[in-house]
């Protein structure tokens, strides 16, 4: 009889524990779903921004639509602010009207989106490997930017492409 009572108590404790775990998992799922939704929105915005600015060469439109009122720049050659972006990239695309940027990889986590891009001045240019990191605000606007740029060599030591 004692074994039956003890078994019943232990089973009740175990079931209560499982219910607590199951009950608490709904909140993290909602939070995870919201975070994933924002990350996916930011990812889509980064891709659209890049296409508009670097492929369609509509730099002002891209800045107005996707860059926030505050835009912090970590590239040592570019000033902070939307206007500095428009001036710098606008000048570049006007001098290189055949330039293209092909996005090879996109990673989104939280408020950050990372693009791995093959940037070319024209179809015959070996181009550059670019990694852009964008931080987005709660409204889905780009508010901070980091990048690194590396020339694509004709031949790599490993024999593998940079992309």
N, C-alpha and C positions, 0 to 999 in steps of 0.2 A: 504494500500500500504506500509506504514511504517513497519507494522508487517511482510509483505512478504519479504521486503529487510532485516530486522533484522533477520528473520528466515534463510534466505539464507546466510547471513554473519556468523551467529552462526554455521550453518551446515558446511560451508567451514572451519571454525576454528576447529571444532570437527574432520572433516575428515583429515585435515592436521595434527592434533595432533595424530590421529590414525596411519597415514602413518609414522610419525616420530618414534612412538613406534615400529611399525612393522618393519621399516627399521633398527632400532638400535638393534633389537633382533637377527639379523643374526650374528653379531659379537660375542655376548656372546655364541651363540650356537656353533660356530666354536671353540671358546676357551674352552668351556665345553667339546666338543667332543674330542679335543686334550688332555685335562687333563684326561678325562675318559680313553682315549686310553693309555696314559702313566701309569695310575693307573692299568689298566688291564694287561699291559705288566709287570709292577713291581710285580703284584700279581702272574702272571704265573712264573716269574723268582724266586720269593721267594719259591713257591711250588716246583719247579724243583730243586733249590738249596738244600732245606731241604731233599728231597728224595735222591738226589745224595750223600749228606754228611752223613745223619743219618740213611738211610735205605739200600742204596747200599754200604755204607762205603767207598766211593771214595772221601775222604776228600780233597786231593790235587786237583783233577779234579774239584770238586765243587768250591773250592777257586779260582782256575785259571779262571774258566768260569764266576763266578758270583760276586766275591768280587773285588772292585776297588783298585787302587794303594794306596789310602789312606783309611784306615779302622779304625774308631774310636770306641773303645769298652767302654761301660759303666758298664759292669760286673766288680765288684771290684776284682775278682779273675783272670781276664784274661787281658793280655797286649794288646795294640793297634797293628794293623797290621795283614796282611794276614798270615804271618809265625806263629804268636802266635795262630791264629785260627787253623791252620793245626796241630801244635804241640799238642795243648790241646785236640781238638776233635779227632785227629788221635790216640792219646794215649788212649782216652776213648773207641773208637770203636774197637781198637785192643784188649783191655782187656774185652770187652763185645760184642763178635761177633754176639750174638743173639739179640742185642738191636734193638728196633724198635721205630719209632716216627710216631704216627698217628695224622695227622692234623684234628682237629675237626671243626675249624672255621677260616675263613680268612676275614680280613677287609682291604680294600685298599682305601686310600684317599690321593690325591696329591702325594708326594714323599715318603709316609709312607705305610708300610704293616705290619699288626699285625697278628700273627699266634697264635692260642690257640691249644696246642699240648698235647697229652697223650704220654709221653716218658716212655718206659719200657726196663728194662735190658733183660728180656726174657718174654715168654708168661704167666708165672705164677706170675710175678712181678706186684704188684698193681701200681707201677710206680709213676710218678710225673706229676703234671699239670704244664705246661710251657707256659708262654706268652712271645713270642719274638716280638720285634718291630725292623723293619729294615727301614733305610732311604736309598733311592736310588738316584743316580746322574742322569743327563740327558741322559746318555748312558745306563741306566738300570742296573747299577752295585751297589752292596751294599757298602755303604760308612760309615754307622754308625749302631750300634746295642745296644739295651737295652734288658734286660730280667728279669724275675722273675720266681722263681721255688718253687713249693710247693708240699710236699709229698701227695699222695692220701691215705686217711685213709680207713680202712676196712669198717667203718661205719661213716656216717656223722650225725650230730645233726639234720639236717633238713630231713634226709632220702632221699635226692636227690643226684644224681651223680654230680661230679665236671664237668662233660662233658655234 
